Amino acid sequence: MEENNNQTVSTSESPKTAAENKEQKGSGVNLPLIAAAIVLVLAGLIYLFIRLSPETTGKIRDISLIIYVLESVVTVTALVVLIIQAARLINFLKYEVAPILKTTDKTVKKISGTVSFLSENAVEPVVNTASTVSGFMNAANTVLSIFKK
């Protein structure tokens, strides 16, 4: 019976999760539909104005050209800013980050040399001496334990 209860609980949780996922996905689908509806309404209004009078058509054309020119100015300005930022990034990487990396590389090489020097000249002799002394101590303890019996 416990297995059936566990299955019921897990089955009831799955549809909730699926429903929540559908709600989240559904909100993303509405945005393109709304944009398409707005574009269709604007196209319909433009067609209606064109059919009503040629004078309105000229005004719509002039307004469209003004909007296009303003959009072009904004786009060119954004591109100029983007190019300037890219140039600044390149300068930063070339003149500030590269020297830091070179210095870090030199430091790592020096530290590596120091570590290998200390390992060969300080650590290895100490370890060898300690192991030899430990061996003598164990041998002495073994010999002493034989004589104590």
Secondary structure, DSSP 8 states (H G I E B T S, - for coil): -HHHHHHHHHHHHHHHHHHHHHHHHHHHHHHHHHHHHHHHHHHHHHHHHHHH-HHHHHHHHHHHHHHHHHHHHHHHHHHHHHHHHHHHHHHHIIIIIHHHHHHHHHHHHHHHHHHHHHIIIIIHHHHHHHHHHHHHHHHHHHHHHHHH-
